[in-house]
Amino acid sequence: MDELLTPIVYVLAIGGVAGYFIGYLIKKLSHLALTIGVFAFLLIYMVYTKAIDLNLDELVATITKFANVLGPLGFATLASSAPFVGSFVVGLVLGLRRG
């Protein structure tokens, strides 16, 4: 029984601690959201006015190819690591509240 309990506790602890620190980091860096939003707006405006040339078809094709490769792998990984994901989400919420 001890051989089974130790890995589960280890996964839960790592997920919770990682989630807490990621949540805390997101909370502290959230003040950069306005800056990132303004930058994205300016980039979109410059593409619209043709000040810069951005090949959107190639960008969409690259993102689609990436999603098609990682999509099936992501679900299998998520299903096999449910305890880690659960403790990560709990840690994330606690980190967001604390930050």
C-alpha positions in Angstrom: 0.0 0.0 0.0 2.9 2.3 0.8 4.3 1.8 -2.7 1.1 3.0 -4.2 0.5 6.0 -1.9 3.9 7.6 -2.2 3.7 8.4 -6.0 0.2 9.7 -5.7 1.1 12.1 -2.8 4.2 13.1 -4.8 2.1 14.0 -7.9 -0.5 15.8 -5.8 2.2 17.9 -4.0 4.1 18.8 -7.2 0.9 19.8 -9.0 -0.4 21.9 -6.1 2.9 23.7 -5.6 3.4 24.3 -9.3 -0.2 25.6 -9.7 0.3 27.9 -6.7 3.4 29.5 -8.1 2.0 29.8 -11.6 -1.2 31.5 -10.2 0.9 33.8 -8.1 3.0 34.7 -11.2 0.0 35.4 -13.3 -1.5 37.6 -10.7 1.7 39.6 -10.3 2.2 40.0 -14.1 -1.4 40.8 -14.9 -0.6 44.5 -14.9 1.2 43.9 -18.2 -2.1 42.9 -19.9 -2.8 46.5 -21.0 0.6 46.8 -22.5 0.2 43.5 -24.4 -3.3 44.5 -25.6 -2.1 47.9 -26.9 0.8 46.2 -28.7 -1.6 43.6 -30.3 -4.0 46.4 -31.3 -1.2 48.3 -33.0 0.1 45.2 -34.8 -3.4 44.5 -36.1 -3.9 48.1 -37.2 -0.6 48.1 -39.0 -1.5 44.9 -40.8 -4.9 46.4 -41.7 -3.4 49.6 -43.1 -0.7 47.5 -44.9 2.1 49.2 -43.1 3.5 45.7 -42.5 2.9 42.5 -44.4 1.7 39.5 -42.4 1.0 36.2 -44.2 -2.1 35.2 -42.2 -2.7 32.1 -44.4 0.7 30.7 -43.5 0.2 31.6 -39.8 -3.2 29.8 -39.7 -1.7 26.7 -41.6 1.2 26.5 -39.0 -1.2 26.8 -36.0 -3.5 24.1 -37.6 -0.6 21.8 -38.2 0.6 22.2 -34.6 -2.9 21.6 -33.2 -3.4 18.5 -35.3 -0.2 17.0 -34.0 -0.6 17.9 -30.4 -4.4 17.5 -30.1 -4.6 13.7 -29.7 -1.6 13.7 -27.5 -3.0 16.4 -25.2 -6.2 14.5 -24.4 -4.4 11.3 -23.7 -1.9 13.0 -21.4 -4.7 14.9 -19.6 -6.7 11.8 -19.0 -3.7 9.9 -17.6 -2.6 12.7 -15.3 -5.9 13.7 -13.7 -4.6 13.9 -10.1 -1.8 16.3 -11.2 -4.2 18.5 -13.1 -6.7 18.5 -10.2 -4.1 19.6 -7.7 -2.6 22.0 -10.2 -6.0 23.8 -10.6 -6.5 24.0 -6.8 -3.0 25.4 -6.4 -3.6 27.9 -9.3 -6.8 29.2 -7.7 -5.0 29.6 -4.3 -2.1 31.4 -6.0 -4.4 33.8 -7.9 -6.2 34.6 -4.6 -3.0 35.1 -2.7 -1.2 37.2 -5.3 
